[in-house]
Amino acid sequence: MNELSLQTLEENTSELGDVGFPVQVYYIELSKMYMQRIRWHWHLEIEIIIINHGEADFLTDEKKIRLRPGEGILINQNVMHAIQPIDDTANCSFYSVVFHPAFLFGYGNTVMSSKYLVPVISSPVFRIKELNERDPALEQIMDLTNNVIAANLTKRYGYELVIKSYLCRLWILLLEQVIPQNITKTKEITISTDETRVKDAIIYIEMHFNEPITLEQLAASIHISKSECCRCFKRTLQVTPIEYLMKFRIFRATQMIQRNDPEAHSMSSLAFSVGFNNASYFNKVFKQFLGCTPSEYKRIIKNDPANDAGPFREFQI
C-alpha cells in the first residue's frame, strides 16, 4: 500500500502508473496534503474512498456529502470532485482504491466491454454512489473494497489475481443492484454544462498559469462571456476564476519549493515562474492563502521535509 505523496496525487493525469496492473491503494492523511485537502480534479479511473478516521466533506459540482468513519463513496470516471476536512484541527484519514475498469475485461475486448463495462461507466444515473452499511449491496461493496486494501497491503504471491477477483465481484454488484437495470424509468442525470465549462477552464489554467491570463482570455477559451464564466465558477467551485488562478499559481510555487527547484532559489524568479510579474504581490498573495511568506514556507519544508502541509489557512483550490 502506498501513502499518497503530494506529487503522485497532484501531477499525474492518470492516477495509475502500471498499465499491466492498473490498480493502486493509497492511504491519505489530509493533514499532510496541500491545504489539508484534495483539490478539484477528475480522472479516467474508478475510485472508491473509505473513511478511516475523522470526518470529511466530499464535494462535487452539485452536492456536498459528509463522510464519517466506516462510510465511503464510489466515484465514476471523469467526475470532478474534491475532499476537505470538516475540522482542520482534527486529522481525517482514508483509504483510496483507484483502478481502470478496462482492467477487468481486457483492453480491446469489445464484447465484454460492451456487455459489462459500458453500462456502468456510461450510466446516466451513476456519477457517485454513497457507501454505507445500511444497504446490503453497498455493505458488500465496502467489504470487497476492504479486501482489496488488505490484499494490497500483504502482497502475497498472486495478490494481483485476488484483487482482480474482488473487483470483478464488486462490478457485478454495481451491475445487478446499484446501477438501475431499467434506466429509461429513472430520471436522467447528465454532466452539467457548468462542470464541462469549468473543467475546460481548469485545463486552460493549468496549461497557461505562468503566462499573463485575464478573465477575458479565460472566458474566451471556453467560448462564454466574462460574467457567465464567473457565474460558472461560483456555482461549481464557489470561487471566482481569478481566485482559482491565483490559488493554482501558489500551489505550483509550493511544489517548486518542496522539490528545491532552481527557480525557487530566488523568490523573484519563483514569482515569475508561476505567473506573477511582481515579487511583492506574490509574497502578499502567498501569505494571504497560506498564512506564511514563501521564505517562511521554504524554512518549514527545509526543517521538516516530511511536512507537506505546514501552517495553511483553510481554503480549497
C-alpha positions in Angstrom: 0.0 0.0 0.0 1.2 3.5 -0.8 1.0 6.6 1.3 -0.2 9.1 -1.3 2.5 11.7 -1.9 1.8 15.2 -3.0 3.5 14.7 -6.3 1.6 11.5 -7.1 -1.8 13.0 -6.5 -1.3 16.4 -8.0 0.8 15.7 -11.1 -0.5 12.5 -12.7 -3.2 12.9 -15.3 -3.9 9.2 -14.7 -3.6 8.1 -11.1 -2.1 4.8 -12.1 1.4 4.1 -13.0 1.3 0.4 -14.2 -0.6 -0.4 -17.3 -0.2 -4.1 -16.7 -1.8 -3.8 -13.2 -3.7 -0.5 -13.1 -4.8 -0.7 -9.5 -3.5 1.4 -6.7 -4.3 1.6 -3.0 -3.5 4.8 -1.2 -3.6 5.8 2.5 -4.2 9.5 2.7 -4.0 11.8 5.7 -5.5 15.2 4.8 -3.3 17.0 7.3 -0.3 16.1 5.1 -1.8 17.2 1.9 -1.6 20.5 0.2 -4.0 22.9 2.1 -5.1 19.8 4.1 -7.5 18.8 1.3 -7.7 17.1 -2.1 -8.1 19.8 -4.7 -10.6 19.7 -7.5 -9.7 17.1 -10.1 -11.1 14.2 -12.2 -9.6 11.1 -13.8 -10.3 8.2 -16.1 -10.2 5.7 -13.3 -12.9 4.5 -10.9 -12.2 5.5 -7.3 -13.5 4.1 -4.0 -12.9 6.1 -0.8 -13.3 4.6 2.7 -13.0 6.9 5.7 -10.7 5.5 8.3 -10.6 8.3 10.9 -12.3 11.7 11.4 -14.8 13.2 9.1 -14.6 14.8 5.7 -16.8 16.5 3.1 -16.8 15.1 -0.3 -17.7 17.7 -2.9 -19.0 17.6 -6.5 -20.3 20.4 -8.6 -23.8 19.6 -7.5 -23.6 18.4 -3.9 -21.6 18.0 -0.6 -21.6 14.7 1.2 -20.5 14.3 4.8 -18.5 11.1 5.2 -17.8 9.5 8.6 -15.6 6.6 9.7 -16.7 3.4 8.0 -18.5 5.3 5.3 -17.3 5.8 1.8 -18.0 7.0 -1.7 -17.7 5.3 -5.2 -16.8 7.7 -8.0 -17.3 7.1 -11.7 -14.9 8.2 -14.5 -14.5 11.9 -15.2 -16.5 13.1 -12.3 -15.0 16.4 -10.9 -14.6 16.1 -7.1 -12.7 17.4 -4.1 -12.3 16.4 -0.5 -11.9 18.6 2.5 -11.9 18.0 6.3 -14.8 19.5 8.3 -12.3 20.4 11.1 -8.7 21.3 10.3 -7.7 20.8 13.9 -8.7 17.1 13.8 -7.0 14.9 11.2 -9.0 12.9 8.7 -7.6 9.8 7.1 -9.0 7.5 4.5 -8.1 4.7 2.0 -8.5 5.3 -1.7 -8.7 2.4 -4.2 -8.2 3.5 -7.8 -8.5 1.2 -10.8 -9.1 1.4 -14.5 -12.3 -0.5 -15.3 -10.8 -1.9 -18.6 -8.5 -4.0 -16.4 -11.5 -6.2 -15.5 -12.5 -7.1 -19.0 -9.3 -6.9 -21.1 -8.1 -4.0 -23.1 -9.7 -4.1 -26.6 -12.2 -6.8 -25.6 -15.2 -5.1 -27.2 -17.6 -7.9 -26.4 -17.0 -8.0 -22.7 -16.7 -4.2 -22.6 -20.0 -3.6 -24.4 -21.8 -6.1 -22.2 -20.4 -5.3 -18.8 -18.3 -2.1 -18.8 -20.2 0.4 -20.8 -23.5 0.0 -18.8 -21.7 1.2 -15.7 -19.3 3.9 -16.9 -21.8 5.5 -19.3 -24.8 5.1 -17.0 -26.8 8.4 -16.9 -27.7 7.7 -13.3 -24.3 6.8 -11.9 -21.8 9.6 -11.1 -21.2 8.9 -7.5 -22.6 6.3 -5.1 -22.6 6.8 -1.3 -21.4 3.6 0.5 -22.6 2.6 4.0 -23.6 -0.5 6.0 -27.4 0.3 5.9 -27.9 -1.3 2.5 -26.7 -5.0 2.0 -25.4 -4.4 -1.6 -23.5 -1.3 -0.5 -22.1 -3.1 2.5 -20.8 -5.8 0.2 -19.1 -3.3 -2.0 -17.4 -1.8 1.1 -16.4 -5.3 2.3 -14.9 -6.1 -1.1 -13.0 -2.8 -1.1 -11.6 -3.5 2.3 -10.5 -6.9 1.0 -8.7 -5.2 -1.9 -6.9 -2.9 0.6 -5.9 -5.9 2.7 -4.6 -7.9 -0.3 -2.6 -4.9 -1.5 -1.1 -4.5 2.0 0.2 -8.1 2.3 1.1 -8.5 -1.4 1.2 -12.3 -1.1 2.0 -14.3 -4.2 -0.8 -13.9 -6.7 -2.3 -10.9 -4.9 -3.0 -9.2 -8.3 -5.3 -12.1 -9.3 -7.0 -11.9 -5.9 -7.6 -8.2 -6.2 -8.9 -8.6 -9.7 -11.4 -11.2 -8.4 -12.6 -8.9 -5.7 -13.1 -6.0 -8.2 -15.0 -8.3 -10.6 -17.4 -9.3 -7.8 -17.7 -5.6 -6.9 -18.5 -4.8 -10.6 -21.3 -7.5 -10.6 -22.9 -5.8 -7.6 -22.8 -2.5 -9.5 -24.5 -4.1 -12.5 -27.1 -6.0 -10.6 -28.0 -3.9 -7.6 -26.5 -0.4 -7.6 -27.0 0.6 -11.2 -30.7 0.6 -12.1 -31.4 -2.0 -14.7 -34.1 -0.1 -16.5 -32.6 3.4 -16.8 -35.5 4.5 -19.0 -37.6 4.6 -15.9 -35.1 6.6 -14.0 -34.7 10.3 -14.0 -31.7 11.0 -16.3 -28.7 12.8 -14.8 -26.2 14.3 -17.2 -23.0 16.2 -16.7 -23.9 19.8 -16.2 -22.8 22.5 -18.6 -21.2 24.3 -15.7 -18.9 21.3 -14.9 -17.9 20.9 -18.6 -17.0 24.5 -18.9 -15.1 24.7 -15.6 -13.1 21.5 -16.5 -12.1 23.2 -19.7 -11.2 26.4 -17.9 -9.1 24.5 -15.4 -7.2 22.7 -18.2 -6.6 26.1 -19.8 -5.3 27.5 -16.4 -3.0 24.5 -15.8 -1.5 24.9 -19.3 -1.0 28.7 -19.1 -0.8 29.6 -15.4 2.7 31.0 -15.8 1.5 33.4 -18.5 -0.5 36.6 -18.1 -4.1 35.4 -18.1 -7.1 37.8 -18.0 -10.7 37.0 -17.2 -11.5 37.9 -20.8 -8.9 35.3 -22.1 -10.1 32.6 -19.8 -13.8 33.2 -20.8 -12.9 33.2 -24.4 -11.1 29.9 -24.0 -14.4 28.2 -23.1 -16.5 30.4 -25.5 -18.6 32.3 -23.0 -18.8 35.8 -21.6 -16.8 37.1 -18.7 -19.9 37.3 -16.5 -21.0 33.8 -17.4 -17.5 32.5 -16.7 -17.6 34.0 -13.2 -21.1 32.5 -12.6 -19.9 29.1 -13.7 -17.0 29.1 -11.3 -19.2 30.4 -8.5 -21.9 27.8 -9.0 -19.4 24.9 -9.3 -16.4 25.7 -7.1 -17.7 28.6 -5.0 -14.7 30.7 -6.1 -14.1 33.3 -8.9 -12.0 32.3 -11.9 -9.2 34.7 -10.9 -9.2 33.4 -7.3 -8.8 29.8 -8.7 -5.9 31.0 -10.9 -4.1 32.7 -8.0 -4.5 29.6 -5.8 -3.2 27.3 -8.5 -0.2 29.6 -9.0 0.6 29.4 -5.3 0.1 25.7 -5.4 2.7 25.4 -8.2 5.0 27.6 -6.2 4.8 25.3 -3.1 5.6 22.3 -5.4 8.7 24.1 -6.7 9.9 24.9 -3.2 9.3 21.4 -2.0 11.4 20.0 -4.9 14.1 22.5 -4.4 13.6 23.7 -8.0 16.4 26.0 -9.2 13.8 28.7 -9.9 12.8 28.6 -6.3 16.2 29.6 -5.0 15.2 33.3 -5.8 11.8 34.5 -4.7 11.6 36.9 -7.6 12.4 34.0 -10.0 9.9 31.8 -8.3 7.2 34.6 -8.6 7.9 35.0 -12.3 7.9 31.2 -12.9 4.3 30.9 -11.6 2.9 33.9 -13.4 3.5 36.9 -11.1 5.4 39.8 -12.5 5.7 41.4 -9.1 7.6 39.7 -6.2 5.9 41.9 -3.6 2.4 41.0 -4.8 3.5 37.3 -5.0 4.5 37.4 -1.3 1.3 39.1 -0.4 -0.9 36.5 -2.2 1.2 33.6 -0.8 0.8 34.8 2.7 -2.9 35.5 2.2 -3.6 31.9 1.2 -1.1 30.0 3.3 -0.6 32.2 6.4 3.2 32.5 5.8 5.6 34.0 3.3 7.4 32.0 0.6 10.6 32.3 2.6 9.0 31.1 5.8 7.4 28.2 3.9 10.8 27.3 2.5 12.2 27.2 6.0 9.3 25.0 7.2 10.0 22.5 4.4 13.8 22.6 5.0 13.4 21.9 8.7 10.7 19.2 8.2 10.8 17.7 4.7 8.0 15.3 5.6 5.6 18.1 6.4 3.8 18.7 3.1 1.2 20.9 4.7 2.6 23.5 7.0 0.6 26.2 8.7 -2.1 26.6 6.0 -5.2 28.7 6.2 -8.3 26.8 5.3 -9.4 27.0 1.7 -9.7 24.7 -1.3 -8.2 25.1 -4.7 
